[in-house]
């Protein structure tokens, strides 16, 4: 894998962070391919196509009111070269009040498949998850609870 591929995918995630924090629906959707297939952790088994994913994001951003969400990326790993790449990382989503006070946070895992189209990397598949405690059946939304 070339360093430029890894750097390019890191820039895609930086754009994701900025779009989520700004609640910028157009910037968020611009990161995804028209035929994106998303296995999201919340509320639906899958979203097929950008219109479905856009509707989810519009609902998410709209539900925040004056809050903003900061996304922190940890342990980003990228593989691939040419026109395809795969990446995975840990994400922490932190809700902040309008004055920047931390309200709550949760962690999850993300896996991405990206394809370069006309020189621009687009997410063609996204999968988010969190482990489930076998004893309780509850989703573990804190990375510290599951180790490295």
C-alpha positions, 0 to 999 in steps of 0.5 A, a space after each residue: 500500500 502506498 503512503 498516499 492511499 493511507 493518507 487519503 483514507 485518513 483524510 476521508 475520516 477527517 472529513 467525516 469528523 468535520 461533517 458530523 461535528 458541523 451537522 453538514 448533511 451534504 458534506 457527510 453524504 459526499 463521502 459516500 458512493 451512490 450505491 453505498 451499503 451500510 450495516 449500521 449499529 443503530 435501528 436498522 439492519 442495513 441501508 442500501 443506497 445513498 438516499 436511505 443513508 442520507 435520510 438516516 443522517 438527516 434524522 440523526 443530525 436533526 435529533 441533536 438540537 443544539 448539541 454537536 458530536 465530536 468524533 475521535 478516531 483511534 488505531 486507523 488501519 488501511 490496506 489496499 492500493 490502486 482503486 480499492 482500500 479497506 480500513 478499520 478503526 475505533 470511533 468515539 462519538 462524544 456529544 457536546 452541549 452548545 457551549 462545549 460541555 461533554 454530555 455523553 459518549 460511546 465507542 464503536 468499531 468501524 470497517 470501511 471499503 472505499 473505491 476511488 472514482 474519478 480521483 475521489 475516494 468514496 465509501 462503498 461499504 460501511 459496517 459499524 459494531 460493538 461487542 456484546 457481553 455474553 453474560 448479559 446480552 448488553 452491547 458494550 459501548 466503552 472500548 475500555 471494557 473490552 481491552 485493546 
